[in-house]
Amino acid sequence: MIGEVGVLTHVGSDSLVNGCYLHITYNEKPYVGSLLFDDVAFCAFVHALLQQHVNETIERIGVIDVSYTV
């Protein structure tokens, strides 16, 4: 896999490690990735944001502007 490919099919979270788990499908194969954060609030923000974009392409999600968060 190269670049921003696939479709986001599920977003999970784990409050014990401040992480989000991303389930992605690409060429009909499932993949799982994780995002880990130091900041609990930002982790919750990213989780909620990604939940709104389930079933969208990773390429489309990758261009979401979150500059207003800083």
Beta strands, then each sheet from edge to edge (+ up, - down):
strand 1: 7-14
strand 2: 19-26
strand 3: 29-36
sheet 1: 1+ 2- 3+
end
